[in-house]
Amino acid sequence: MDFELSDEQVMLRDTVREVLTRKYDIETLRATTDSPLGWSRDVWASLAEIGVLGLVFSEAYGGMGAGPEELAAVLGEFGATLAPEPFLDSVVVPGLLVERSGADDETKASLLAALASGERLAAFAHHEEGDRWPSYAVGTTVRDGAVTGTKTLVPHGDCADVLVVSARDSDGTVGLYLVDAGADGVTRTPYRTHDRSRGARIGFAGAPGVRLGDGDATELIEDVSISEQGALCAEAVGAMTKSLQLTTEYLKQRKQFGVPLSSFQALTHRAADMYVALELASGMSVYLTAALAEGSADAILASRAKLQICRSGRLVGQEAIQMHGGIGITAEYPVGHYVSRLTAISHTLGDADAHLSQLSAHLRDWDMVSVG
């Protein structure tokens, strides 16, 4: 496995960094996330122009044909800048589901090209009342092409033009259905999250849907979920890296008793603990990304990575707040926003306890287990 970025990947990362850092500081970030949409269409157009929106799609469908390493590099910059644009929720996840489904080429080409160009937004409607990762009941049904049910948590479902919906047919088989978000029978109740993101509760009352391929889509959904976990881990590493940077800079600048805080040994030891936690998280994120690139990633590896991300994110976030003092929790200072985003990531697709339970349930699968 090659853990170093290639020259092309470094160029991609730096280009995305330039686009996002040029737009966002804490003031513009707050103003943008307080707007009705919650993100910037100008930034979205810039991302489309440099090809980022079509990053993971095949070139045959208007994409760049990039892999998990490139996706991780881009999401790391999203994490570092807290950019609110719904790249993962509105393009990557629903787009991969469509591309990897058995849908006809015309359907794939039409939708994926529209996503890559920024003309349309999609969302994956899967979570229902009472669901808890990794179990999804999928109580939504489809009869004669009409979808009926309620999806309670649809990330960025408030702004989606088209929905990829999981539903059961008359045989009980889980399939994916393409539903126009503006179709009759579709109702949306938008909501905001503590990390200033957006979503919607979406109801379907006989809404017309087009099935994407044949057969059970459960395995496809799980595979894309692992790819999403890898992207979230990379985003979290970007947020943790920036949190540590802000903290060390603050310790060097802020004075107490006439000397910088960085001169106090106890605080430098705590900053060192943050660095260790970040390195552990970064290592597991890179490992998962490399495994995804080689096609060898599975749910257990994803859980190992996400567990470390959750633990490291909690430690880095708490220490960043504590060492900044009162300013760390103000809306005018960025640290609290990073901690909020890290918390949201840690509760997306399973928190630390959920992933620890998953790993514990598979202890008998290994010949040796070491406790560190």
C-alpha positions as a Markdown table, in Angstrom:
| # | Residue | x | y | z |
|---|---|---|---|---|
| 1 | Met | 0.0 | 0.0 | 0.0 |
| 2 | Asp | 1.3 | 3.5 | -0.9 |
| 3 | Phe | 0.5 | 5.9 | 1.9 |
| 4 | Glu | 1.9 | 9.0 | 0.2 |
| 5 | Leu | 0.0 | 11.3 | -2.1 |
| 6 | Ser | 1.1 | 11.5 | -5.7 |
| 7 | Asp | 1.9 | 14.8 | -7.4 |
| 8 | Glu | -1.5 | 14.8 | -9.0 |
| 9 | Gln | -3.3 | 14.2 | -5.7 |
| 10 | Val | -1.3 | 17.0 | -4.0 |
| 11 | Met | -2.3 | 19.3 | -6.8 |
| 12 | Leu | -6.0 | 18.4 | -6.4 |
| 13 | Arg | -5.8 | 18.9 | -2.7 |
| 14 | Asp | -4.1 | 22.3 | -3.0 |
| 15 | Thr | -6.6 | 23.4 | -5.6 |
| 16 | Val | -9.6 | 22.5 | -3.4 |
| 17 | Arg | -7.8 | 24.2 | -0.4 |
| 18 | Glu | -7.4 | 27.4 | -2.4 |
| 19 | Val | -11.1 | 27.5 | -3.4 |
| 20 | Leu | -12.3 | 26.8 | 0.1 |
| 21 | Thr | -9.9 | 29.0 | 2.1 |
| 22 | Arg | -10.4 | 31.9 | -0.3 |
| 23 | Lys | -14.1 | 31.8 | 0.6 |
| 24 | Tyr | -14.3 | 30.8 | 4.2 |
| 25 | Asp | -13.1 | 32.4 | 7.4 |
| 26 | Ile | -15.2 | 32.2 | 10.6 |
| 27 | Glu | -17.3 | 35.3 | 9.7 |
| 28 | Thr | -18.2 | 34.2 | 6.2 |
| 29 | Leu | -18.8 | 30.7 | 7.4 |
| 30 | Arg | -21.3 | 31.8 | 10.0 |
| 31 | Ala | -23.0 | 34.1 | 7.5 |
| 32 | Thr | -23.2 | 31.4 | 4.9 |
| 33 | Thr | -24.5 | 28.7 | 7.3 |
| 34 | Asp | -27.1 | 31.1 | 8.7 |
| 35 | Ser | -28.5 | 31.7 | 5.2 |
| 36 | Pro | -31.7 | 29.8 | 4.1 |
| 37 | Leu | -29.7 | 27.4 | 2.0 |
| 38 | Gly | -26.9 | 27.0 | 4.4 |
| 39 | Trp | -24.1 | 26.8 | 1.8 |
| 40 | Ser | -22.8 | 28.8 | -1.1 |
| 41 | Arg | -23.9 | 28.2 | -4.7 |
| 42 | Asp | -20.9 | 30.2 | -5.9 |
| 43 | Val | -18.5 | 27.8 | -4.2 |
| 44 | Trp | -20.6 | 24.9 | -5.6 |
| 45 | Ala | -20.1 | 26.3 | -9.1 |
| 46 | Ser | -16.4 | 26.7 | -8.5 |
| 47 | Leu | -16.1 | 23.1 | -7.3 |
| 48 | Ala | -18.0 | 22.0 | -10.4 |
| 49 | Glu | -15.7 | 24.1 | -12.6 |
| 50 | Ile | -12.5 | 22.4 | -11.3 |
| 51 | Gly | -14.1 | 18.9 | -11.7 |
| 52 | Val | -14.5 | 18.1 | -8.0 |
| 53 | Leu | -18.2 | 17.3 | -8.1 |
| 54 | Gly | -17.6 | 14.6 | -10.6 |
| 55 | Leu | -14.5 | 13.4 | -8.9 |
| 56 | Val | -15.5 | 9.8 | -8.1 |
| 57 | Phe | -17.7 | 9.1 | -11.2 |
| 58 | Ser | -16.5 | 7.3 | -14.3 |
| 59 | Glu | -15.3 | 9.4 | -17.1 |
| 60 | Ala | -18.0 | 7.8 | -19.2 |
| 61 | Tyr | -20.6 | 9.6 | -17.1 |
| 62 | Gly | -18.8 | 13.0 | -17.0 |
| 63 | Gly | -16.6 | 12.4 | -14.0 |
| 64 | Met | -12.9 | 12.2 | -13.3 |
| 65 | Gly | -12.7 | 8.5 | -12.5 |
| 66 | Ala | -10.8 | 9.2 | -9.3 |
| 67 | Gly | -10.5 | 6.8 | -6.4 |
| 68 | Pro | -10.7 | 6.8 | -2.6 |
| 69 | Glu | -7.4 | 8.6 | -2.2 |
| 70 | Glu | -8.5 | 11.6 | -4.1 |
| 71 | Leu | -11.8 | 11.7 | -2.3 |
| 72 | Ala | -10.0 | 11.6 | 1.1 |
| 73 | Ala | -7.7 | 14.4 | 0.0 |
| 74 | Val | -10.7 | 16.6 | -0.9 |
| 75 | Leu | -12.7 | 15.7 | 2.2 |
| 76 | Gly | -9.7 | 16.5 | 4.4 |
| 77 | Glu | -9.9 | 20.1 | 3.0 |
| 78 | Phe | -13.6 | 20.2 | 3.7 |
| 79 | Gly | -12.9 | 19.3 | 7.3 |
| 80 | Ala | -10.1 | 21.8 | 7.7 |
| 81 | Thr | -12.2 | 24.7 | 6.4 |
| 82 | Leu | -15.6 | 23.5 | 7.7 |
| 83 | Ala | -16.9 | 24.1 | 4.2 |
| 84 | Pro | -20.7 | 23.5 | 4.4 |
| 85 | Glu | -21.2 | 22.5 | 0.8 |
| 86 | Pro | -23.0 | 19.1 | 0.6 |
| 87 | Phe | -20.4 | 17.4 | -1.5 |
| 88 | Leu | -20.6 | 14.0 | 0.3 |
| 89 | Asp | -24.3 | 14.0 | 1.0 |
| 90 | Ser | -25.6 | 15.4 | -2.3 |
| 91 | Val | -23.2 | 14.0 | -4.8 |
| 92 | Val | -20.8 | 11.3 | -3.7 |
| 93 | Val | -23.1 | 9.0 | -1.7 |
| 94 | Pro | -26.2 | 9.1 | -4.0 |
| 95 | Gly | -24.1 | 9.2 | -7.1 |
| 96 | Leu | -22.1 | 6.1 | -6.1 |
| 97 | Leu | -25.4 | 4.3 | -5.4 |
| 98 | Val | -26.7 | 5.1 | -8.8 |
| 99 | Glu | -23.4 | 4.3 | -10.6 |
| 100 | Arg | -22.9 | 1.0 | -8.9 |
| 101 | Ser | -26.6 | 0.0 | -9.3 |
| 102 | Gly | -27.9 | -2.1 | -12.2 |
| 103 | Ala | -29.6 | 1.0 | -13.7 |
| 104 | Asp | -29.5 | 1.4 | -17.4 |
| 105 | Asp | -26.6 | 3.5 | -18.9 |
| 106 | Glu | -28.9 | 6.2 | -20.1 |
| 107 | Thr | -30.3 | 6.8 | -16.5 |
| 108 | Lys | -26.8 | 6.8 | -15.1 |
| 109 | Ala | -25.3 | 9.1 | -17.7 |
| 110 | Ser | -28.1 | 11.6 | -17.4 |
| 111 | Leu | -28.1 | 11.9 | -13.6 |
| 112 | Leu | -24.4 | 11.6 | -12.9 |
| 113 | Ala | -23.5 | 14.2 | -15.6 |
| 114 | Ala | -26.0 | 16.6 | -13.9 |
| 115 | Leu | -24.5 | 15.9 | -10.5 |
| 116 | Ala | -21.0 | 16.4 | -11.8 |
| 117 | Ser | -21.9 | 19.7 | -13.5 |
| 118 | Gly | -23.6 | 21.0 | -10.4 |
| 119 | Glu | -26.9 | 21.4 | -12.2 |
| 120 | Arg | -28.7 | 18.9 | -9.9 |
| 121 | Leu | -28.5 | 17.8 | -6.3 |
| 122 | Ala | -29.4 | 14.4 | -4.9 |
| 123 | Ala | -29.8 | 12.8 | -1.5 |
| 124 | Phe | -30.0 | 9.3 | -0.1 |
| 125 | Ala | -33.2 | 8.6 | 1.8 |
| 126 | His | -32.6 | 5.5 | 3.9 |
| 127 | His | -32.9 | 6.2 | 7.7 |
| 128 | Glu | -36.3 | 5.6 | 9.3 |
| 129 | Glu | -37.9 | 6.0 | 12.7 |
| 130 | Gly | -36.2 | 3.7 | 15.3 |
| 131 | Asp | -33.2 | 2.8 | 13.0 |
| 132 | Arg | -29.8 | 2.6 | 14.7 |
| 133 | Trp | -26.6 | 1.8 | 12.8 |
| 134 | Pro | -25.9 | -0.8 | 11.4 |
| 135 | Ser | -29.5 | -2.1 | 11.4 |
| 136 | Tyr | -32.0 | -0.4 | 9.0 |
| 137 | Ala | -35.5 | -1.8 | 8.9 |
| 138 | Val | -36.5 | -0.3 | 5.6 |
| 139 | Gly | -40.2 | -0.1 | 6.3 |
| 140 | Thr | -40.8 | 2.1 | 3.2 |
| 141 | Thr | -42.7 | 0.1 | 0.6 |
| 142 | Val | -43.2 | 0.3 | -3.2 |
| 143 | Arg | -46.2 | -1.1 | -5.0 |
| 144 | Asp | -46.7 | -0.7 | -8.8 |
| 145 | Gly | -44.0 | 2.0 | -8.9 |
| 146 | Ala | -45.5 | 4.0 | -6.0 |
| 147 | Val | -43.3 | 4.7 | -3.0 |
| 148 | Thr | -44.9 | 5.0 | 0.5 |
| 149 | Gly | -43.2 | 5.6 | 3.8 |
| 150 | Thr | -41.2 | 8.1 | 5.8 |
| 151 | Lys | -37.5 | 8.7 | 5.9 |
| 152 | Thr | -36.7 | 10.6 | 9.1 |
| 153 | Leu | -33.1 | 11.7 | 8.6 |
| 154 | Val | -32.1 | 12.6 | 5.1 |
| 155 | Pro | -28.8 | 14.7 | 5.1 |
| 156 | His | -29.3 | 17.7 | 2.8 |
| 157 | Gly | -32.7 | 16.3 | 1.7 |
| 158 | Asp | -34.0 | 19.9 | 2.0 |
| 159 | Cys | -32.2 | 21.0 | -1.1 |
| 160 | Ala | -32.2 | 17.8 | -3.2 |
| 161 | Asp | -33.7 | 17.8 | -6.7 |
| 162 | Val | -33.8 | 14.0 | -6.8 |
| 163 | Leu | -33.9 | 11.3 | -4.1 |
| 164 | Val | -32.4 | 7.8 | -4.0 |
| 165 | Val | -34.8 | 5.9 | -1.8 |
| 166 | Ser | -34.5 | 2.5 | -0.2 |
| 167 | Ala | -37.8 | 0.6 | -0.2 |
| 168 | Arg | -39.2 | -2.9 | -0.1 |
| 169 | Asp | -41.1 | -4.4 | -3.0 |
| 170 | Ser | -44.0 | -6.9 | -2.7 |
| 171 | Asp | -41.5 | -9.7 | -2.3 |
| 172 | Gly | -39.8 | -8.0 | 0.6 |
| 173 | Thr | -36.7 | -7.3 | -1.4 |
| 174 | Val | -34.9 | -4.0 | -0.7 |
| 175 | Gly | -34.4 | -1.9 | -3.8 |
| 176 | Leu | -33.2 | 1.6 | -4.7 |
| 177 | Tyr | -35.7 | 3.9 | -6.3 |
| 178 | Leu | -35.2 | 7.2 | -8.0 |
| 179 | Val | -37.8 | 9.7 | -6.9 |
| 180 | Asp | -38.2 | 13.3 | -8.1 |
| 181 | Ala | -38.1 | 15.5 | -5.0 |
| 182 | Gly | -40.8 | 17.7 | -6.4 |
| 183 | Ala | -43.2 | 14.9 | -7.4 |
| 184 | Asp | -46.7 | 14.6 | -6.1 |
| 185 | Gly | -46.8 | 12.6 | -2.9 |
| 186 | Val | -43.4 | 13.9 | -1.6 |
| 187 | Thr | -43.4 | 16.1 | 1.5 |
| 188 | Arg | -40.3 | 17.6 | 3.2 |
| 189 | Thr | -39.8 | 19.0 | 6.7 |
| 190 | Pro | -36.4 | 20.7 | 6.8 |
| 191 | Tyr | -34.3 | 20.7 | 10.0 |
| 192 | Arg | -31.0 | 22.1 | 11.1 |
| 193 | Thr | -28.3 | 20.3 | 13.1 |
| 194 | His | -26.0 | 21.6 | 15.8 |
| 195 | Asp | -23.0 | 21.7 | 13.4 |
| 196 | Arg | -25.0 | 24.2 | 11.2 |
| 197 | Ser | -25.8 | 21.6 | 8.5 |
| 198 | Arg | -29.2 | 20.8 | 7.0 |
| 199 | Gly | -31.4 | 17.9 | 6.4 |
| 200 | Ala | -35.1 | 16.9 | 6.0 |
| 201 | Arg | -37.7 | 14.5 | 7.2 |
| 202 | Ile | -39.3 | 13.2 | 3.9 |
| 203 | Gly | -42.6 | 11.5 | 3.6 |
| 204 | Phe | -43.7 | 9.5 | 0.5 |
| 205 | Ala | -47.4 | 9.0 | -0.2 |
| 206 | Gly | -47.6 | 7.0 | -3.4 |
| 207 | Ala | -44.8 | 9.0 | -5.0 |
| 208 | Pro | -43.7 | 7.7 | -8.4 |
| 209 | Gly | -40.3 | 5.9 | -8.3 |
| 210 | Val | -38.1 | 4.3 | -10.9 |
| 211 | Arg | -36.2 | 1.2 | -9.7 |
| 212 | Leu | -32.4 | 1.3 | -10.1 |
| 213 | Gly | -31.5 | -2.2 | -11.2 |
| 214 | Asp | -32.8 | -5.6 | -10.1 |
| 215 | Gly | -32.3 | -7.7 | -7.1 |
| 216 | Asp | -31.5 | -6.9 | -3.4 |
| 217 | Ala | -29.6 | -3.6 | -2.9 |
| 218 | Thr | -28.6 | -4.3 | 0.7 |
| 219 | Glu | -25.0 | -5.3 | -0.2 |
| 220 | Leu | -24.7 | -2.2 | -2.5 |
| 221 | Ile | -25.9 | 0.1 | 0.3 |
| 222 | Glu | -23.4 | -1.5 | 2.8 |
| 223 | Asp | -20.5 | -1.1 | 0.3 |
| 224 | Val | -21.2 | 2.6 | -0.3 |
| 225 | Ser | -21.6 | 3.0 | 3.4 |
| 226 | Ile | -18.0 | 1.8 | 3.9 |
| 227 | Ser | -16.8 | 4.3 | 1.3 |
| 228 | Glu | -18.8 | 7.0 | 3.1 |
| 229 | Gln | -17.1 | 6.0 | 6.4 |
| 230 | Gly | -13.7 | 6.5 | 4.8 |
| 231 | Ala | -14.7 | 9.9 | 3.5 |
| 232 | Leu | -16.0 | 11.0 | 7.0 |
| 233 | Cys | -12.8 | 9.7 | 8.6 |
| 234 | Ala | -10.7 | 11.9 | 6.2 |
| 235 | Glu | -12.9 | 14.9 | 6.9 |
| 236 | Ala | -12.5 | 14.4 | 10.7 |
| 237 | Val | -8.7 | 14.2 | 10.4 |
| 238 | Gly | -8.8 | 17.6 | 8.5 |
| 239 | Ala | -10.9 | 19.1 | 11.3 |
| 240 | Met | -8.7 | 17.6 | 14.0 |
| 241 | Thr | -5.5 | 18.9 | 12.3 |
| 242 | Lys | -6.9 | 22.4 | 12.2 |
| 243 | Ser | -8.1 | 22.2 | 15.8 |
| 244 | Leu | -4.6 | 21.3 | 17.0 |
| 245 | Gln | -3.1 | 24.0 | 14.9 |
| 246 | Leu | -5.4 | 26.6 | 16.4 |
| 247 | Thr | -4.7 | 25.4 | 19.9 |
| 248 | Thr | -0.9 | 25.4 | 19.6 |
| 249 | Glu | -1.0 | 28.9 | 18.1 |
| 250 | Tyr | -3.1 | 30.1 | 20.9 |
| 251 | Leu | -0.8 | 28.6 | 23.5 |
| 252 | Lys | 2.1 | 30.5 | 21.9 |
| 253 | Gln | 0.3 | 33.8 | 21.8 |
| 254 | Arg | -1.8 | 33.9 | 25.0 |
| 255 | Lys | 0.1 | 35.0 | 28.0 |
| 256 | Gln | -0.5 | 34.2 | 31.7 |
| 257 | Phe | 1.6 | 35.7 | 34.5 |
| 258 | Gly | 3.6 | 37.5 | 31.8 |
| 259 | Val | 4.7 | 34.4 | 29.9 |
| 260 | Pro | 3.2 | 32.4 | 27.0 |
| 261 | Leu | 0.9 | 29.5 | 27.9 |
| 262 | Ser | 3.2 | 27.3 | 25.9 |
| 263 | Ser | 5.8 | 27.7 | 28.6 |
| 264 | Phe | 3.7 | 25.7 | 31.1 |
| 265 | Gln | 4.8 | 22.1 | 30.9 |
| 266 | Ala | 1.3 | 20.6 | 31.8 |
| 267 | Leu | -0.2 | 22.4 | 28.8 |
| 268 | Thr | 2.5 | 21.3 | 26.4 |
| 269 | His | 2.0 | 17.7 | 27.6 |
| 270 | Arg | -1.7 | 18.0 | 26.9 |
| 271 | Ala | -1.0 | 19.4 | 23.4 |
| 272 | Ala | 1.3 | 16.4 | 22.8 |
| 273 | Asp | -1.6 | 14.1 | 23.7 |
| 274 | Met | -3.7 | 15.8 | 21.1 |
| 275 | Tyr | -0.9 | 15.3 | 18.6 |
| 276 | Val | -0.7 | 11.6 | 19.4 |
| 277 | Ala | -4.5 | 11.2 | 19.1 |
| 278 | Leu | -4.4 | 13.0 | 15.8 |
| 279 | Glu | -1.6 | 10.7 | 14.5 |
| 280 | Leu | -3.6 | 7.6 | 15.5 |
| 281 | Ala | -6.7 | 8.9 | 13.7 |
| 282 | Ser | -4.7 | 9.9 | 10.6 |
| 283 | Gly | -3.0 | 6.5 | 10.5 |
| 284 | Met | -6.3 | 4.6 | 10.6 |
| 285 | Ser | -7.9 | 6.9 | 8.1 |
| 286 | Val | -5.0 | 6.4 | 5.6 |
| 287 | Tyr | -5.2 | 2.7 | 6.2 |
| 288 | Leu | -8.9 | 2.5 | 5.4 |
| 289 | Thr | -8.5 | 4.7 | 2.4 |
| 290 | Ala | -5.6 | 2.6 | 1.0 |
| 291 | Ala | -7.7 | -0.6 | 1.6 |
| 292 | Leu | -10.6 | 1.0 | -0.2 |
| 293 | Ala | -8.3 | 1.8 | -3.1 |
| 294 | Glu | -7.2 | -1.8 | -3.3 |
| 295 | Gly | -10.8 | -3.1 | -3.0 |
| 296 | Ser | -10.0 | -4.9 | 0.3 |
| 297 | Ala | -11.9 | -2.8 | 2.8 |
| 298 | Asp | -14.7 | -4.4 | 4.8 |
| 299 | Ala | -17.1 | -3.4 | 7.5 |
| 300 | Ile | -14.7 | -4.5 | 10.3 |
| 301 | Leu | -11.9 | -2.4 | 9.0 |
| 302 | Ala | -14.2 | 0.6 | 8.6 |
| 303 | Ser | -15.4 | 0.1 | 12.2 |
| 304 | Arg | -11.8 | 0.0 | 13.5 |
| 305 | Ala | -11.0 | 3.3 | 11.7 |
| 306 | Lys | -14.3 | 5.0 | 12.8 |
| 307 | Leu | -13.7 | 3.9 | 16.4 |
| 308 | Gln | -10.3 | 5.6 | 16.5 |
| 309 | Ile | -11.7 | 8.6 | 14.8 |
| 310 | Cys | -14.5 | 8.9 | 17.4 |
| 311 | Arg | -12.0 | 8.6 | 20.3 |
| 312 | Ser | -9.4 | 10.9 | 18.8 |
| 313 | Gly | -12.0 | 13.5 | 17.8 |
| 314 | Arg | -13.4 | 13.6 | 21.3 |
| 315 | Leu | -10.0 | 14.0 | 23.0 |
| 316 | Val | -8.8 | 16.6 | 20.5 |
| 317 | Gly | -12.1 | 18.5 | 20.7 |
| 318 | Gln | -12.3 | 18.6 | 24.4 |
| 319 | Glu | -8.6 | 19.6 | 24.9 |
| 320 | Ala | -9.0 | 22.3 | 22.3 |
| 321 | Ile | -11.9 | 23.8 | 24.1 |
| 322 | Gln | -10.3 | 23.5 | 27.5 |
| 323 | Met | -7.0 | 25.0 | 26.6 |
| 324 | His | -8.7 | 27.9 | 24.8 |
| 325 | Gly | -10.8 | 28.7 | 27.8 |
| 326 | Gly | -14.0 | 30.6 | 27.5 |
| 327 | Ile | -13.2 | 31.9 | 24.0 |
| 328 | Gly | -13.3 | 28.3 | 22.8 |
| 329 | Ile | -17.0 | 28.0 | 23.0 |
| 330 | Thr | -18.0 | 31.4 | 21.5 |
| 331 | Ala | -19.7 | 31.5 | 18.1 |
| 332 | Glu | -17.2 | 34.1 | 17.0 |
| 333 | Tyr | -14.2 | 31.8 | 17.4 |
| 334 | Pro | -13.7 | 28.7 | 15.1 |
| 335 | Val | -12.7 | 26.0 | 17.7 |
| 336 | Gly | -16.2 | 25.4 | 18.9 |
| 337 | His | -17.4 | 24.9 | 15.4 |
| 338 | Tyr | -14.7 | 22.3 | 14.7 |
| 339 | Val | -15.7 | 20.4 | 17.9 |
| 340 | Ser | -19.3 | 20.5 | 16.8 |
| 341 | Arg | -18.5 | 19.1 | 13.4 |
| 342 | Leu | -16.3 | 16.4 | 14.9 |
| 343 | Thr | -19.2 | 15.4 | 17.2 |
| 344 | Ala | -21.6 | 15.2 | 14.3 |
| 345 | Ile | -19.2 | 13.0 | 12.4 |
| 346 | Ser | -18.7 | 10.7 | 15.4 |
| 347 | His | -22.5 | 10.1 | 15.4 |
| 348 | Thr | -22.9 | 9.6 | 11.7 |
| 349 | Leu | -23.1 | 5.9 | 10.7 |
| 350 | Gly | -22.4 | 4.7 | 14.2 |
| 351 | Asp | -20.8 | 6.3 | 17.2 |
| 352 | Ala | -17.8 | 4.9 | 19.2 |
| 353 | Asp | -20.0 | 2.5 | 21.3 |
| 354 | Ala | -21.8 | 1.1 | 18.2 |
| 355 | His | -18.5 | 0.4 | 16.4 |
| 356 | Leu | -16.9 | -1.1 | 19.6 |
| 357 | Ser | -20.0 | -3.4 | 19.8 |
| 358 | Gln | -19.5 | -4.4 | 16.2 |
| 359 | Leu | -15.8 | -5.2 | 16.8 |
| 360 | Ser | -16.6 | -7.1 | 20.0 |
| 361 | Ala | -19.1 | -9.3 | 18.3 |
| 362 | His | -16.4 | -10.5 | 15.9 |
| 363 | Leu | -13.7 | -11.3 | 18.5 |
| 364 | Arg | -13.9 | -15.0 | 17.7 |
| 365 | Asp | -13.0 | -14.3 | 14.1 |
| 366 | Trp | -9.4 | -13.5 | 15.0 |
| 367 | Asp | -6.7 | -15.8 | 16.3 |
| 368 | Met | -5.1 | -13.1 | 18.5 |
| 369 | Val | -6.5 | -9.9 | 20.0 |
| 370 | Ser | -4.2 | -7.4 | 21.7 |
| 371 | Val | -5.5 | -4.7 | 24.1 |
| 372 | Gly | -3.7 | -1.4 | 23.9 |
